[in-house]
Amino acid sequence: MFKLDSAWIWAVLSLGWMAFIYALSDQPAGTFDDANDVVSWLPLASVLVHVALYFVLSVLVLRTLILLRSVAGGLIPYSTIFVALVYGVLDEFHQSDVDGRTSEAIDVVADVSGAVLVVVFWFFLKRYRARPAKNADLPK
């Protein structure tokens, strides 16, 4: 039977999402003019896009690390944030060589913020799942 929850599937999805982010950052600045016109009313639209892209990346990386079990449980959230940080810095470095694009520290902060959101949601989910049911002790 094909097991969808395999670490290698999540790793491939993570790498695919990294390739997608790379492809977006490889586009010249004029490519996104139409999109910028559509969201011009939204403050910090670029920052929100970075948060969303790295939120998805961090979900994929977190799931990969959980399934691999090669990283100690306590280091999984830190490793997830570290991957987002390193890839965000590398992405901004790459983007600085693209015509019309610049490298900005606020983008890396937004990238890491997306990863931190994932880790916070993961902690709350773990806490919610570990909570005993209210009526579990009552006799039937």
C-alpha positions in Angstrom: 0.0 0.0 0.0 1.2 3.5 -0.9 1.9 5.5 2.3 1.3 9.2 1.7 2.8 10.2 5.0 6.4 9.3 4.1 9.3 11.6 4.9 10.7 11.4 1.3 7.3 12.7 -0.1 7.4 15.7 2.2 11.1 16.3 1.5 10.3 16.4 -2.2 7.4 18.7 -1.6 9.8 21.0 0.4 12.4 21.0 -2.3 9.7 21.7 -4.9 8.4 24.6 -2.9 11.9 25.9 -2.6 12.2 25.7 -6.4 8.9 27.6 -6.7 10.2 30.4 -4.4 13.5 30.5 -6.4 11.6 30.8 -9.7 9.6 33.7 -8.3 12.6 35.5 -7.1 14.4 34.9 -10.4 11.8 37.1 -12.2 12.8 40.6 -13.2 11.0 43.4 -11.3 8.6 44.3 -14.1 7.0 40.9 -14.0 5.0 41.6 -10.9 3.7 45.1 -12.0 0.2 43.8 -12.7 0.0 41.9 -9.4 1.3 45.0 -7.6 -1.6 47.1 -9.1 -4.2 44.6 -7.9 -2.9 44.6 -4.3 -1.9 48.3 -4.2 -4.7 48.9 -1.6 -3.2 46.3 0.8 -0.5 47.7 3.0 2.7 45.6 3.3 1.5 43.2 0.5 5.1 42.1 -0.3 5.7 41.3 3.4 2.5 39.2 3.5 3.5 37.3 0.4 6.8 36.5 2.0 5.1 35.3 5.2 2.7 33.1 3.2 5.4 31.6 1.0 7.6 30.7 3.9 4.7 29.6 6.0 4.0 26.9 3.4 7.7 26.0 3.2 7.9 25.7 7.0 4.9 23.4 7.1 6.5 21.1 4.6 9.9 21.2 6.3 8.4 20.7 9.8 6.5 17.6 8.6 9.6 16.3 6.9 11.7 16.7 10.1 8.9 15.1 12.2 8.7 12.0 9.9 12.5 11.7 9.6 13.0 11.5 13.3 16.7 12.2 12.7 16.4 15.4 14.6 15.8 15.4 18.3 12.2 16.4 19.1 13.2 19.6 20.9 15.3 20.7 17.9 12.6 20.3 15.3 11.1 23.8 15.7 14.5 25.4 15.8 15.6 23.5 12.7 12.4 24.5 10.9 13.1 28.2 11.7 16.8 27.8 10.8 15.9 26.3 7.3 13.6 29.3 6.7 16.2 31.7 7.8 19.0 30.2 5.7 16.8 29.8 2.6 15.4 33.4 3.1 18.9 34.8 3.2 20.1 32.8 0.2 17.0 33.9 -1.7 17.6 37.5 -1.0 21.2 37.2 -2.0 20.1 35.6 -5.2 17.4 38.2 -5.8 20.0 41.0 -5.5 21.5 39.8 -8.8 18.2 39.9 -10.7 17.5 42.9 -12.9 15.4 45.5 -11.0 15.2 43.5 -7.8 16.8 44.4 -4.5 17.7 42.5 -1.4 15.9 43.7 1.8 16.3 42.6 5.4 12.5 43.1 6.0 11.9 40.2 3.6 14.1 37.9 5.6 12.3 39.0 8.7 9.0 38.2 7.0 10.3 34.8 5.9 11.3 33.9 9.4 8.0 35.2 10.7 6.2 32.7 8.5 8.3 29.9 10.0 7.7 31.2 13.6 3.9 31.1 12.9 4.1 27.5 11.8 6.1 26.6 15.0 3.6 28.4 17.2 0.6 26.7 15.6 2.5 23.3 15.9 3.0 23.9 19.7 -0.6 24.8 20.2 -1.7 21.8 18.2 0.5 19.5 20.2 -0.8 21.0 23.4 -4.4 20.6 22.3 -3.9 17.0 21.2 -2.2 16.1 24.5 -5.0 17.6 26.6 -7.1 14.8 28.1 -10.8 14.7 27.2 -13.1 16.3 29.7 -15.5 13.4 30.0 -12.9 10.6 29.6 -12.9 9.8 33.4 -16.6 9.7 33.9 -18.2 6.3 34.2 -20.7 5.4 31.5 
